[in-house]
Amino acid sequence: TFYCDDECDVTGDMVKTKLFTFDPELEGELRKQSDSSTETWVDLVARQVRSMTETNGDNGTGSISLLKEMEGCDILWTEEPDPVRHSYLDEYAKEDNEKLHDPVNAIMVNDHEKGGVLLESKMTPGSYIRVQGELSIWEDGIWINDRGYDAETKNMVYGNWNNVPYQLNRVSKFSYEDGKLKRAILDPTLSWTLGDAWRTPEEYESKMSPIGGIPAPINQDRKKNIDPNKADQR
């Protein structure tokens, strides 16, 4: 959701967004069907709406909310990069690469001085991490400098120690036609990244081998009980 506060009104060259996540049950189902998203996601969302309507009604609002706000995770968008937090552009977006000129840039605005926004981990419910991030986006790519740190130990959970952003190229685009999502491939050399339906096991293994091989499944059942208030004081 885009919004503009007093800061935006004064400068006139920025906008902010709030982030939302899906209802946990729906998000789980969507993740399970990520390889067949174009064929299944519209129906999964419609099914969840019907189920919630039958169970809860619409609460008098005329709509069913499938989204939950990620409180504190507001994003600031600007044309001008932050000289410190987008410093990766100076090092990795070379001047001779025309595709990397003039990105739109974003930062997570809250609690940066504390090490990031405090959130419960989705992968290990009951544990807490501090998240901070920056990104730069072009028509055919997005760079994401996303980091997460254990709220207790301060150890990095994900991200790059050397401030190197994930440099992602656009592989496909979606359209919505006749009640169905449709995907058009823009970069055939990267179509193998879209899931099992777009690659052979041998191709996947050969692509992943240079970076350490195919990752093992994440144990999502491991839980760790941490008091978020206690973690916030460390």
Disulfide bonds with the S-S distance in Angstrom:
none
